[in-house]
Amino acid sequence: MEEVLFTNGSMVVLIFLYMLINFFYIRKQLGRLEYRVFTVFKSFGMFMFVSLLALRIGQYTYGVYTYLKRGSTIMLSIRGGIYPIPVILLAIYLIYRDEEIREKGIYDGFSILKWQDIKCFTMKTEKIIAVTTNKKSLFSKENKKIEWEVNDKEKMHRVKDVLNKYIQENDDILA
């Protein structure tokens, strides 16, 4: 039992250490948060992982209850221990931190884009905004594009305002 707790505990510490380092690194590189874009995909992902986390915590709690009440280790071993909980928390953290507009740039999908890296942004439809960068895509020769689908008009207006604000401050971005 102690070795399971040590293995799971060390994994928990490593995952929380990664989240802490990521938080401070993004903050140092891109400054404070201006706006977090919640897209349809992001909302669905958050719902799915939060539901999975609640289910996992319930299973683990039931396993511990069974272990303490009946002395049965079968339920605790069937439930798989606490190991998946920090992994699910990491997924929730990464989904939550994705698609941020910050004072010195944009953080999107492990990409740190400073305002100098952004070429322009356009409205594809009334719900989709596309940001084109100067950076090349990993698998093609085209410029990397970020597309955000925002259902709410008020949120879309806020995203456009924040992008306009920083693009005007860095007016050398648009040619």
Secondary structure, 3 states (H helix, E strand, C coil): CHHHHHHHHHHHHHHHHHHHHHHHHHHHHHCCEEEECCCHHHHHHHHHHHHHHHHHHHHHHHHHHHHHHHCCCHHHHHCCCCCHHHHHHHHHHHHHHCCEEECCEEEECCEEEEHHHEEEEEECCCCEEEEEEEEECCCCCCEEEEEEECCCHHHHHHHHHHHHHHHHHCCCCCC
